[in-house]
Amino acid sequence: MNKIAIIFDFDDTLAPDSTSSFLQSIGVDVHDFWQNKVQLLDDSDWDPIPAYLYSMIEISGNKNTPLITKELFVEFAKEMFFFKGVEKVFKVLEKHIKQINKNIDLEYYLISSGIGDIIRNTSIAHNFTEIWASEFHYDESGGIAFPKKIVSFTDKTRYIFQINKGIIGDRFRGKPFEVNKKVNKENLRIQPENMIIVGDGYTDIPCFSLVRSYGGIAIGVYDKKNRKKWGKAWGFIEDGRVSNLVSANYSANSDLMNTLIMAVDSIARKISMSANIYQG
């Protein structure tokens, strides 16, 4: 019960869109990919996430694009660029929670519609208790062949319940129906009111709504350099989707860092009061 979960999206939350950056790194015209391939599928009533995964499979190994393999994803991930302060935010918050109450644990999770083999091989991946993202099946040539796992919109809420129930780690791999098991309140790993979710996009809205409905905290972020996306971010405030909206800058004393610290403080106080946990 004395645990706080901070749940992050990845693309445009911790880093600029990793799929676009990856495609650009292998010579793909990113604008053409999204506008003339993925958008055509979206217009044909495809879900946006399988649409982009399928479009990547279609261009893999054609005359203008190298075969897209796991090795290419791993190589790209090692050079991944993050928003300012991201690589330090985890230790800063862990240090802070121990200063205010050494008996409360802070855990990080990542739920993304992006590509898992990129995210899991970045320099920050080790900070997360669990990472859930979209996955590819690879064929005998090593190239991407089929979407193995799709994480989209309400799919993301499934993983909120897995965090809640403690359905994490290797022993639950290949057991997708475990999330449906009933768990008594006293046996829940992390209460939803002790969750903080940080995201930027439409696929995060169901998680924003779910966490807030249970008394948790939802923080919307936006890339201040990408003005085209500001309207979407402001819509989160207008619709009451998030508790706060700040630019994606995780450096010390930034608005986002201060918001995260205040959110952790708020939840820590509630845990301490309800459980009478010793502070210090």
N, C-alpha and C positions, 0 to 999 in steps of 0.2 A: 504493500500500500504506500510505502514511503519512496516512491519512484516518480520522476517526471520524465515524460517523453517529449523530445523536440523532433518533429517530423518535417523533413524538407522535401520539396520537389527539387529537381535538378536543373533542367534547361530554363534559362532566363530567371532562375532563382539563385543558384550558386555560381552559374557560369553562363556565358552566351550560348545560344542553341547549339548543342553538341553535334546533332545530326547535320545541320547546315555547315558547321565548321569542318566536320569530317569529310563531307562531300566536296567541299571546296578544296580540301587538302589533296584529294585524288583527281582534281581537275574537272569536276562536274560543274556545269553552269547552274548555280543554286537557284537563281530566279526562274530559269526554265523548268527546273525539276519541280518546284512547288506550284508554279502557275500553270504549266502546260502538261504536267503528268499527274501530280497528286490532285490538283484542283479538278481535273476532268473526272477523276474517280469520285471525288466528293460530290460533284454535280450529278453523278449517277447513283447517288444515295449510298455510297460507301461510308463507313465510319472512318474518320480522319486518320486514326492510328494504323489500322491494317492497310489503309490506302497508301501511306508513306512507306510502310514496310514492304508491301508488294511492289511499289515503284522502284525501290532500291534493288529488289531481286531482279526486276526487269532490265535494269541498266547494268547489272553486275556482269563483267566479262564481255561487254559488247565492244565494238571497234574503238569506241572513245573512252572506255572506262575499264580499269583493271578489275580482275576478279576480286570481289569483296569477300575477304576472309576474316576469321577471328584474329589472325596475326596482324592484319591491317588495323583492326579496331584497337588492339593492344598497343601497337606502335603509336597510333594517334593519341591514345589516352595518356601516355607518358608525357606528352607535350601540352596537355590540356591547360587552357587559360581560365582562371577563375576571377570572379569579381573581387575587388579590393577587400582584404582582410579575411577572406573565406578560410584560408589555410590555418589561421590562428584562432578562429572563433570558438572552436570546440574546447581547446584547453582553457581559454579565457573564461568560458561559462562554467566549466568543471571546477576551476579554481574558485570562482565566485560562489557557487552553491556550497562548497565545503567551508567557506568563510562564514556563511550565514547559518548553515546547519549541516554539520558533518555526517549526520545520520540519514540524509536524503541523497539518493542517487539520481544522477542525470544520465539518460540514455538517448542516443541519436538514431533515427531511422530515416530511410530515404525511399520514397515512393514516386516513381517516374514513368512517364510514357516513352521515355527515351530508350536508348539501346544499352542493355545491361552489360554487354561485353566491353563497352566503352567505360561506363560508370564504375564498374568493379575494378578497373585497372588504373584508375586515377590515383593521384597522390593522397587524396583525402578519404579514399574508400575505407581504410582501416578504422576510421572513427565511428563507423556506423555498426550498431548491433545487428542490423539486417538491412539489405538492399533488395527492393522489388522493382523490376523494370521489364520492358518488352524484350523478348529474346528471339533469336533465329535458330533454326535447325540448319546444319551444314551438310552438304552432300559429300560424296566420295572424293570430289576434287578439292574439297575444303571451302567451297564458296557458299554463300548464303542461298538457301533453297526454299525455305518455308517459314512463316512466322510460327514459332514454337509457343510463345506466350505473348499475349496482348494485354497491356495495362492501359485502360482508357476510362475516362469519366467515372461512372459509378463503380467500375472495377477497382478503383483505388480505395473505395471505402471498405472493401473486403480486408485490406491489409490493416486498416485502423482496428478492425475487430480482432485480427491476429495479434496485434500489439496488445490490445486490451486483455485478451485471453492467454497471452504468453505462448502463442503458436509460432515460435521462432526457432531458428537453428537447424542443423543438419537432420535431426531426427524427424522433422516434419517435411523434408523434401519428398516430393512425389505423393503427398497426401493432401490433395486440395480440399477434400471434404471435412477435414478436421475443424475448419473454421466454424462449421455448423453445430459443433458439439456444445451443449449447454454447460456453462461453468458458473458455479455459485458465486455471488458477489464477493464473498470473503476470500475466494481463491483466484480472483482476477489479478493479473500481473500489474497492470497499470490502469487506473480508473480514467475514463474519458475526460473527466473534468481536470485531470492532471496532465493533459496533453496540450502542446503548442504546435500549431501547424503553420508552415511558412511556404507560400507558393505564389505563382504569378499569373496562371492562365485559366482558361475555361475548364480544363480537365481537373483543376483543383477545387472547383466550386462544390461538388458533392461532399468532399472532405471538409471544406470550410464549414458547410452547413451542418454536417454531422457533429463535428467537434464542438461547434458553438452551441448546438442544441443541448449538449450535455454539460455546458458550463465551461468548456475549454476555451482556448484563445487562438484565433486565426489572424495571421499577419500577412497582408498582401504586400508584395514587393514589385517594383518596376525598374526597368533599365532607363535611367534618365537620359541616356544618349540615344534612345530609340523612341522618338516622339510619336511615331506611328502607333505605338502600343499604349500610349498614355490614356486614350479614351477607354480602352478595355479595363485598365487598372482603376480609373476613376469610377467606372461602373460598379466595381466591387463595393465602393463606399456608398454609392447611391442606392444599391440594392441591399445594403446591410449585410453583405457577405463576410466582411472582415472586421476585426476589432481595431485595426490600424493599417495605414498604407504608407510605406516609406520606400525610398530608393534603395537599390541593391548594393549597399556599401556597408561592409561588415567591419570596417576599421574601428579602432578605439574611439569612443565618444561620438560616433556617428549616430544618426537618428535610429537606424536599424539596430545597432548594437545596444543602445540605451533601451530601446523597446524590448529587445530580448531579455535584457537584465531585469527590467521591471516586470515582465511577464513571469520570469522564473521566481522573482521575489514574491509576487502575488500568490502563486501556487504554493510555494514553500511555506508561506505563512499559514495558509489554509490547512496544509498537511500537518504542520506542527501543532496547530490549535486543536484539530480534530483528533489527532492521535497522541497528543501530549508528548511529542518527541523532544528529547533534550536538544537544546540548541547550543552550539559553541564548539 
